[in-house]
Structures are given as C-alpha cells and as structure tokens.
C-alpha cells in the first residue's frame, strides 16, 4: 500500500514529508511533490507530517486517480528530493483550495536537491 500525493499539495509544496521519509521516494515538480509508488515502503510517516493533508494511502477511493500521476512524474520526469525546503511563499493561502489540479498543475520539474 504505497502512499500518494494528491492535488492538495499543488501551490503549497510543503516538504515536511520529505524530511521524515526513510527511503527518499519523493520527487519534486514546479509546484507539487509526488511519491514513487514502487519506492515507497508504506511506513506512513509522511502522511501526518503534511500540513495540507495531501498524502493518502493508495487504498483510499480517491487515490486511484493520483497513483498514475505520482508514478508518471516520479519515473524520470521530476528530480528526487531528499531534504526539506521552504514551502511556496503563499502556501497557506492555497492550502484549503479545492480544484487546484485543473487551475494550477504544472508538469515542469522542480529544482530537486
């Protein structure tokens, strides 16, 4: 049961989850993170660390649509991130917004470590 990052991460990109991940399975896009589902060891330590509550187990009904996005962008499109960074400057303004994928998703990679 890997964990996946959902659209709640978009425009927030808190990296508290990255800091606690024992296997470095997070990948950084321009305005969100994803988890490589084959690298995730299902430990769950990242889930409670996310201020935006953007991380869910893949057994949740809404996780299915995010699993493929996490897989696609973690497999060579976005760089691996292993250290905590500052969140987006206006992250708190977007934390509770709905429908962020259609409004703001960027396929561009982040800077990585």
N, C-alpha and C positions, 0 to 999 in steps of 0.2 A: 504494500500500500504506500506508494510514494505520495508526497505532498506536492501540491501545485500552487502557483501564484495566479491570482485572479485579477480582474480589471481594477480592483480596489487599490492596487499598487501604482497604477498609472498616475503620473504627475505628483506622486508623493516620494516614491523610491527611498523609503526608509531602509537602512541597511543593518538594523539591529539583528535581523535574522542571519545575515552573513557572518557576523561576529561569533555566533554560537554554533554554526554548522561544523560538525566534526569531519566532514568529508569534502568540503568545498564544492558543493554541487550547484551553486548559484551562478547565473550568467547575467550580464548587465546590458540592457538596452538603453537607448537615449533617455526614456522616461519611465522605465519599469524594470523589474528583475524577473527572471524565470528560474525554475529548478529543472535540472536534467533528471527526468524520471528514472533512468537506469542507474544513475549515480547516487540517488537518494537512498539512504538506508532505513528510512521510515522511523527514525528516532523521535520525531515530533518536537524537538527542542526549539525549532524555528517558529512554529505556529503561535505560541503565546507571546513571542517577542515582537510581533508585528503590530505597531500602533494602529495601522489601518485595517487590521484583521483581514489581510489579503491572502493569507496562506490557509489552504484547507486540504484535508486528506482526499485522495482521489476516489474514495467511496461515497463522497457526498454527491447527490444528484447533479448539482451544478458544475461539478469538477470535470465532467467529461469534455465539455467544450474547451476547457482551459488546458487539458492534458496535451492535446496535439499542438497547441500554441507553445507551451513550455518545451515540448520535445523539439519542435521545429527550430526555435531560436537558440536553444542550448546546444544544438548539434552543429557547431561551426559558424553560425551566423553572428553570435554575440560573444564577447570575451568573458572568460571566467573572472569572477570577483571573489576575493578571499579575505578582504579587510573592510571594516566599517568605514563609511564615508559620510559626509554631511548629507542630509536629505535635501530634496528640492527646496529652494528658498521659500516657496509659497505652499509647501506640502500640507500644512494644517488647513489651508483654505479649500483644498481638494479632497481631503480625507474622507468625507462623508458623501461626496457627489456620486450620483448614480449615472449609468450610461457613459462612462468615461472611455470605453474602448472605441466606440463609434466617433466620439468627439476628438480624442487626443492620441490614440495609439500611434506610435512611430516604430517602424521596422528598422530604423537606424541603430547601429550598435552604440553602446556606451564606451567609456574610455578604459574599462577594466581596471586592474590594479595599477 
